[in-house]
Amino acid sequence: MKTLIGGAVAAVLGLIGLSVWFGEFLQLLAGAIPVMLLLGGGLALYLGFDELKDTWKKDEGVADTGAADDDSEKYKQEIDDLKKEIETLKADK
């Protein structure tokens, strides 16, 4: 209940203050909007550049898949050799 009363009092005082200092409010708003646009634009530039770097890394990863295929073939061959060796060891027992 205290929160409800406090919120109502703050809203009434804010409405009264806005009506009394409306010119100053507009002046503050006129000064704050360019700053918000500047900060928002800077954030958008940073995020866009970060996304661009991620796409560059993905493109580099696609170019490296040829080497990964060679490694996978080598490992598959090694696994097959080890399976054959295990089978021969089982047969010897």
N, CA, C and O atoms as a DFTB+ gen file, in Angstrom:
372 C
 N C O
     1  1       0.825      -1.194       0.000
     2  2       0.000       0.000       0.000
     3  2       0.872       1.262       0.000
     4  3       0.543       2.264      -0.634
     5  1       2.001       1.182       0.734
     6  2       2.905       2.338       0.776
     7  2       3.471       2.622      -0.618
     8  3       3.650       3.778      -1.003
     9  1       3.747       1.566      -1.359
    10  2       4.298       1.728      -2.702
    11  2       3.289       2.399      -3.623
    12  3       3.652       3.258      -4.427
    13  1       2.032       2.012      -3.510
    14  2       0.977       2.607      -4.333
    15  2       0.828       4.094      -4.042
    16  3       0.717       4.904      -4.963
    17  1       0.827       4.449      -2.771
    18  2       0.694       5.868      -2.390
    19  2       1.930       6.649      -2.824
    20  3       1.813       7.758      -3.346
    21  1       3.102       6.080      -2.611
    22  2       4.344       6.747      -3.023
    23  2       4.397       6.949      -4.523
    24  3       4.841       7.999      -4.990
    25  1       3.944       5.944      -5.300
    26  2       3.925       6.073      -6.754
    27  2       2.953       7.138      -7.219
    28  3       3.243       7.883      -8.155
    29  1       1.794       7.216      -6.568
    30  2       0.799       8.231      -6.930
    31  2       1.321       9.625      -6.630
    32  3       1.145      10.540      -7.435
    33  1       1.966       9.796      -5.473
    34  2       2.525      11.105      -5.108
    35  2       3.633      11.490      -6.088
    36  3       3.702      12.643      -6.512
    37  1       4.492      10.553      -6.450
    38  2       5.580      10.850      -7.391
    39  2       5.022      11.221      -8.760
    40  3       5.542      12.128      -9.411
    41  1       3.961      10.528      -9.211
    42  2       3.364      10.848     -10.509
    43  2       2.743      12.244     -10.500
    44  3       2.886      12.987     -11.471
    45  1       2.061      12.607      -9.427
    46  2       1.443      13.939      -9.331
    47  2       2.526      15.011      -9.301
    48  3       2.419      16.023      -9.993
    49  1       3.574      14.791      -8.496
    50  2       4.663      15.772      -8.444
    51  2       5.371      15.889      -9.791
    52  3       5.761      16.985     -10.194
    53  1       5.539      14.764     -10.489
    54  2       6.154      14.799     -11.808
    55  2       5.304      15.563     -12.810
    56  3       5.833      16.308     -13.634
    57  1       4.001      15.383     -12.744
    58  2       3.092      16.113     -13.639
    59  2       3.121      17.608     -13.352
    60  3       3.133      18.425     -14.273
    61  1       3.132      17.959     -12.074
    62  2       3.207      19.373     -11.698
    63  2       4.548      19.955     -12.147
    64  3       4.585      21.047     -12.715
    65  1       5.643      19.245     -11.901
    66  2       6.969      19.725     -12.303
    67  2       7.087      19.859     -13.809
    68  3       7.717      20.794     -14.305
    69  1       6.484      18.928     -14.542
    70  2       6.539      19.007     -16.005
    71  2       5.772      20.216     -16.518
    72  3       6.205      20.876     -17.463
    73  1       4.629      20.506     -15.893
    74  2       3.841      21.664     -16.353
    75  2       4.522      22.978     -15.979
    76  3       4.432      23.948     -16.732
    77  1       5.205      23.029     -14.825
    78  2       5.871      24.259     -14.395
    79  2       7.129      24.508     -15.213
    80  3       7.383      25.639     -15.627
    81  1       7.922      23.465     -15.452
    82  2       9.201      23.608     -16.148
    83  2       9.159      22.966     -17.538
    84  3      10.106      22.281     -17.926
    85  1       8.089      23.174     -18.282
    86  2       7.941      22.544     -19.587
    87  2       9.007      23.040     -20.571
    88  3       9.540      22.250     -21.351
    89  1       9.317      24.315     -20.544
    90  2      10.347      24.868     -21.437
    91  2      11.702      24.254     -21.174
    92  3      12.422      23.894     -22.106
    93  1      12.054      24.132     -19.895
    94  2      13.328      23.520     -19.531
    95  2      13.350      22.036     -19.902
    96  3      14.389      21.503     -20.294
    97  1      12.185      21.366     -19.775
    98  2      12.097      19.959     -20.171
    99  2      12.386      19.804     -21.652
   100  3      13.124      18.902     -22.047
   101  1      11.813      20.674     -22.480
   102  2      12.060      20.611     -23.917
   103  2      13.525      20.904     -24.236
   104  3      14.102      20.303     -25.142
   105  1      14.118      21.824     -23.491
   106  2      15.522      22.148     -23.700
   107  2      16.408      20.942     -23.341
   108  3      17.361      20.629     -24.054
   109  1      16.083      20.282     -22.243
   110  2      16.810      19.081     -21.848
   111  2      16.641      17.979     -22.878
   112  3      17.595      17.280     -23.219
   113  1      15.409      17.830     -23.375
   114  2      15.136      16.812     -24.385
   115  2      15.894      17.115     -25.676
   116  3      16.418      16.205     -26.319
   117  1      15.951      18.377     -26.051
   118  2      16.681      18.775     -27.264
   119  2      18.177      18.502     -27.117
   120  3      18.846      18.219     -28.111
   121  1      18.707      18.581     -25.916
   122  2      20.120      18.285     -25.704
   123  2      20.390      16.798     -25.572
   124  3      21.487      16.339     -25.890
   125  1      19.401      16.034     -25.106
   126  2      19.620      14.609     -24.863
   127  2      19.470      13.777     -26.131
   128  3      20.137      12.752     -26.274
   129  1      18.618      14.193     -27.041
   130  2      18.369      13.395     -28.247
   131  2      19.624      13.230     -29.103
   132  3      19.913      12.105     -29.510
   133  1      20.382      14.279     -29.399
   134  2      21.605      14.066     -30.186
   135  2      22.623      13.153     -29.499
   136  3      23.310      12.373     -30.158
   137  1      22.714      13.255     -28.178
   138  2      23.651      12.399     -27.446
   139  2      23.206      10.941     -27.554
   140  3      24.032      10.054     -27.769
   141  1      21.905      10.690     -27.405
   142  2      21.397       9.326     -27.526
   143  2      21.615       8.782     -28.942
   144  3      21.978       7.617     -29.109
   145  1      21.397       9.618     -29.957
   146  2      21.633       9.189     -31.335
   147  2      23.108       8.878     -31.569
   148  3      23.441       7.902     -32.241
   149  1      23.980       9.696     -31.022
   150  2      25.423       9.481     -31.164
   151  2      25.849       8.164     -30.506
   152  3      26.587       7.379     -31.103
   153  1      25.385       7.927     -29.286
   154  2      25.743       6.696     -28.584
   155  2      25.120       5.476     -29.254
   156  3      25.766       4.434     -29.370
   157  1      23.868       5.598     -29.696
   158  2      23.222       4.478     -30.388
   159  2      23.902       4.158     -31.702
   160  3      24.064       2.987     -32.046
   161  1      24.302       5.179     -32.441
   162  2      25.012       4.965     -33.700
   163  2      26.368       4.317     -33.475
   164  3      26.772       3.437     -34.235
   165  1      27.072       4.747     -32.437
   166  2      28.358       4.143     -32.114
   167  2      28.203       2.677     -31.739
   168  3      29.012       1.841     -32.140
   169  1      27.169       2.364     -30.974
   170  2      26.912       0.976     -30.602
   171  2      26.569       0.137     -31.833
   172  3      27.031      -0.997     -31.962
   173  1      25.765       0.688     -32.731
   174  2      25.409      -0.041     -33.951
   175  2      26.643      -0.281     -34.822
   176  3      26.793      -1.364     -35.389
   177  1      27.522       0.706     -34.935
   178  2      28.763       0.525     -35.694
   179  2      29.632      -0.569     -35.091
   180  3      30.178      -1.406     -35.810
   181  1      29.756      -0.557     -33.777
   182  2      30.572      -1.565     -33.099
   183  2      29.999      -2.963     -33.331
   184  3      30.741      -3.886     -33.668
   185  1      28.694      -3.126     -33.156
   186  2      28.071      -4.434     -33.329
   187  2      28.148      -4.901     -34.787
   188  3      28.353      -6.086     -35.052
   189  1      27.981      -3.968     -35.730
   190  2      28.089      -4.323     -37.141
   191  2      29.490      -4.767     -37.505
   192  3      29.662      -5.730     -38.252
   193  1      30.495      -4.077     -36.985
   194  2      31.883      -4.457     -37.257
   195  2      32.206      -5.808     -36.628
   196  3      32.917      -6.619     -37.223
   197  1      31.682      -6.053     -35.420
   198  2      31.907      -7.331     -34.755
   199  2      31.272      -8.468     -35.550
   200  3      31.861      -9.542     -35.673
   201  1      30.086      -8.242     -36.085
   202  2      29.424      -9.257     -36.914
   203  2      30.199      -9.507     -38.200
   204  3      30.296     -10.644     -38.661
   205  1      30.751      -8.447     -38.778
   206  2      31.555      -8.580     -39.987
   207  2      32.809      -9.404     -39.722
   208  3      33.198     -10.228     -40.549
   209  1      33.445      -9.183     -38.568
   210  2      34.623      -9.980     -38.221
   211  2      34.255     -11.450     -38.061
   212  3      35.030     -12.327     -38.443
   213  1      33.074     -11.727     -37.498
   214  2      32.638     -13.120     -37.346
   215  2      32.443     -13.779     -38.706
   216  3      32.795     -14.945     -38.880
   217  1      31.892     -13.054     -39.669
   218  2      31.705     -13.641     -40.996
   219  2      33.051     -13.877     -41.672
   220  3      33.203     -14.847     -42.414
   221  1      34.031     -13.007     -41.428
   222  2      35.365     -13.225     -41.983
   223  2      35.979     -14.490     -41.399
   224  3      36.630     -15.255     -42.111
   225  1      35.773     -14.712     -40.098
   226  2      36.317     -15.915     -39.467
   227  2      35.649     -17.161     -40.022
   228  3      36.308     -18.184     -40.205
   229  1      34.336     -17.092     -40.295
   230  2      33.631     -18.235     -40.863
   231  2      34.165     -18.547     -42.255
   232  3      34.339     -19.711     -42.615
   233  1      34.425     -17.498     -43.039
   234  2      34.961     -17.708     -44.387
   235  2      36.337     -18.356     -44.334
   236  3      36.651     -19.212     -45.161
   237  1      37.159     -17.958     -43.373
   238  2      38.474     -18.571     -43.220
   239  2      38.332     -20.022     -42.806
   240  3      39.123     -20.866     -43.227
   241  1      37.326     -20.326     -41.979
   242  2      37.095     -21.700     -41.550
   243  2      36.687     -22.585     -42.710
   244  3      37.053     -23.760     -42.741
   245  1      35.933     -22.050     -43.672
   246  2      35.521     -22.812     -44.851
   247  2      36.733     -23.137     -45.709
   248  3      36.801     -24.219     -46.293
   249  1      37.679     -22.231     -45.794
   250  2      38.872     -22.462     -46.595
   251  2      39.759     -23.531     -45.964
   252  3      40.503     -24.207     -46.674
   253  1      39.694     -23.695     -44.655
   254  2      40.536     -24.661     -43.961
   255  2      39.936     -26.058     -43.925
   256  3      40.564     -26.960     -43.372
   257  1      38.761     -26.281     -44.483
   258  2      38.132     -27.606     -44.397
   259  2      38.892     -28.639     -45.215
   260  3      38.791     -29.830     -44.922
   261  1      39.643     -28.236     -46.219
   262  2      40.437     -29.182     -46.995
   263  2      41.469     -29.864     -46.123
   264  3      41.662     -31.075     -46.234
   265  1      42.125     -29.132     -45.274
   266  2      43.103     -29.707     -44.362
   267  2      42.405     -30.599     -43.342
   268  3      42.951     -31.629     -42.947
   269  1      41.217     -30.220     -42.914
   270  2      40.478     -31.028     -41.943
   271  2      40.050     -32.352     -42.571
   272  3      40.040     -33.377     -41.889
   273  1      39.697     -32.349     -43.861
   274  2      39.324     -33.581     -44.541
   275  2      40.515     -34.537     -44.607
   276  3      40.357     -35.742     -44.414
   277  1      41.698     -34.001     -44.877
   278  2      42.893     -34.838     -44.917
   279  2      43.143     -35.479     -43.552
   280  3      43.473     -36.662     -43.466
   281  1      42.986     -34.702     -42.502
   282  2      43.177     -35.227     -41.161
   283  2      42.143     -36.291     -40.842
   284  3      42.475     -37.311     -40.237
   285  1      40.906     -36.075     -41.234
   286  2      39.861     -37.053     -40.920
   287  2      40.118     -38.366     -41.658
   288  3      39.889     -39.441     -41.104
   289  1      40.588     -38.287     -42.893
   290  2      40.910     -39.513     -43.630
   291  2      42.061     -40.266     -42.957
   292  3      42.061     -41.495     -42.884
   293  1      43.029     -39.506     -42.473
   294  2      44.169     -40.119     -41.790
   295  2      43.707     -40.823     -40.518
   296  3      44.146     -41.934     -40.222
   297  1      42.822     -40.174     -39.772
   298  2      42.332     -40.767     -38.529
   299  2      41.437     -41.974     -38.799
   300  3      41.477     -42.951     -38.051
   301  1      40.640     -41.920     -39.847
   302  2      39.808     -43.076     -40.200
   303  2      40.676     -44.281     -40.548
   304  3      40.374     -45.409     -40.157
   305  1      41.745     -44.035     -41.280
   306  2      42.664     -45.118     -41.642
   307  2      43.337     -45.694     -40.398
   308  3      43.505     -46.907     -40.268
   309  1      43.717     -44.801     -39.490
   310  2      44.353     -45.260     -38.256
   311  2      43.372     -46.081     -37.413
   312  3      43.771     -47.079     -36.814
   313  1      42.126     -45.688     -37.359
   314  2      41.107     -46.438     -36.622
   315  2      40.909     -47.814     -37.244
   316  3      40.810     -48.815     -36.534
   317  1      40.851     -47.861     -38.565
   318  2      40.704     -49.158     -39.233
   319  2      41.889     -50.075     -38.940
   320  3      41.709     -51.270     -38.704
   321  1      43.090     -49.521     -38.956
   322  2      44.280     -50.314     -38.638
   323  2      44.228     -50.843     -37.210
   324  3      44.580     -51.995     -36.958
   325  1      43.790     -50.003     -36.280
   326  2      43.699     -50.432     -34.885
   327  2      42.622     -51.505     -34.704
   328  3      42.798     -52.429     -33.910
   329  1      41.518     -51.389     -35.428
   330  2      40.472     -52.414     -35.353
   331  2      41.003     -53.758     -35.849
   332  3      40.730     -54.804     -35.259
   333  1      41.767     -53.714     -36.943
   334  2      42.361     -54.952     -37.474
   335  2      43.322     -55.563     -36.466
   336  3      43.353     -56.780     -36.282
   337  1      44.104     -54.713     -35.816
   338  2      45.058     -55.198     -34.828
   339  2      44.340     -55.814     -33.623
   340  3      44.784     -56.833     -33.094
   341  1      43.261     -55.216     -33.200
   342  2      42.473     -55.765     -32.092
   343  2      41.900     -57.120     -32.471
   344  3      41.918     -58.055     -31.671
   345  1      41.393     -57.223     -33.688
   346  2      40.837     -58.508     -34.151
   347  2      41.908     -59.599     -34.174
   348  3      41.639     -60.742     -33.806
   349  1      43.121     -59.247     -34.606
   350  2      44.191     -60.255     -34.633
   351  2      44.604     -60.657     -33.224
   352  3      44.936     -61.816     -32.975
   353  1      44.583     -59.677     -32.283
   354  2      44.910     -60.007     -30.903
   355  2      43.853     -60.890     -30.273
   356  3      44.174     -61.773     -29.478
   357  1      42.598     -60.661     -30.619
   358  2      41.506     -61.502     -30.102
   359  2      41.607     -62.917     -30.671
   360  3      41.323     -63.894     -29.978
   361  1      42.006     -63.017     -31.915
   362  2      42.117     -64.321     -32.566
   363  2      43.269     -65.132     -31.971
   364  3      43.185     -66.360     -31.926
   365  1      44.347     -64.477     -31.511
   366  2      45.508     -65.152     -30.933
   367  2      45.197     -65.774     -29.580
   368  3      45.857     -66.735     -29.185
   369  1      44.224     -65.259     -28.870
   370  2      43.916     -65.791     -27.544
   371  2      43.259     -67.064     -27.680
   372  3      42.911     -67.689     -26.679
